């Protein structure tokens, strides 16, 4: 059956799920969790999600944008391409509905990619450079 976990029996007869099946489950779980998160944020009273808060990214939407940016950076690494980010977030907070659309597209990209992988693909190294941000003094 397509989409069902590929199980293997160990010598003791115990069935284990392959790593690729776990990864497939996790990218789908992330998409599901993103849906719940964005639904809650978009259901908040007007202005609440953009209300300044004493957090690293200042408001809920900009924090969600950070997650999107990191996903996009890693997407570029997986493709062997350079990204244009100089920070782990953008300077401006996007509209929540625009961000939600972009997140859904990103989730679909990861699901589609992982669905083409095998356990052997998980052994391949991903080469990348860390994003170094200057700290304010």
VENHU-V447711 format. One record per residue. N is the residue number from 1. PHI is phi as a letter, one per 40 degrees, with the letter a starting at -180 (* if undefined). PSI is psi as a letter, one per 30 degrees, with the letter a starting at -180 (none if undefined). Layout:
N,PHI,PSI
N,PHI,PSI
//
This chain:
1,*,k
2,c,k
3,g,f
4,c,k
5,d,k
6,c,j
7,c,k
8,b,k
9,c,k
10,c,l
11,d,e
12,c,f
13,g,f
14,c,k
15,c,k
16,b,l
17,c,k
18,c,l
19,d,e
20,c,e
21,c,e
22,c,e
23,c,e
24,d,e
25,c,e
26,c,e
27,c,e
28,c,e
29,c,e
30,c,e
31,c,e
32,c,e
33,c,e
34,c,e
35,d,e
36,c,e
37,c,e
38,c,e
39,d,e
40,c,e
41,c,e
42,c,f
43,c,f
44,c,l
45,d,l
46,d,k
47,g,f
48,c,e
49,c,f
50,b,f
51,c,k
52,c,k
53,b,l
54,c,i
55,b,l
56,d,e
57,b,g
58,g,f
59,a,l
60,c,e
61,c,e
62,c,e
63,c,e
64,c,e
65,c,e
66,d,e
67,c,e
68,c,e
69,c,e
70,c,e
71,d,e
72,c,e
73,c,e
74,c,e
75,d,e
76,d,e
77,c,e
78,c,e
79,c,f
80,g,g
81,b,l
82,c,k
83,b,l
84,b,g
85,c,k
86,b,f
87,a,l
88,c,g
89,a,l
90,c,l
91,c,e
92,b,k
93,c,k
94,c,l
95,c,k
96,d,e
97,c,e
98,c,e
99,c,e
100,c,e
101,c,e
102,c,e
103,c,e
104,c,e
105,c,e
106,c,e
107,d,e
108,c,e
109,c,e
110,c,e
111,c,e
112,c,e
113,c,e
114,c,e
115,c,f
116,c,f
117,c,l
118,b,l
119,d,e
120,c,e
121,c,f
122,c,f
123,c,f
124,c,k
125,c,k
126,b,j
127,c,k
128,a,l
129,b,k
130,c,k
131,c,j
132,b,j
133,b,k
134,c,k
135,c,k
136,c,k
137,c,none
//
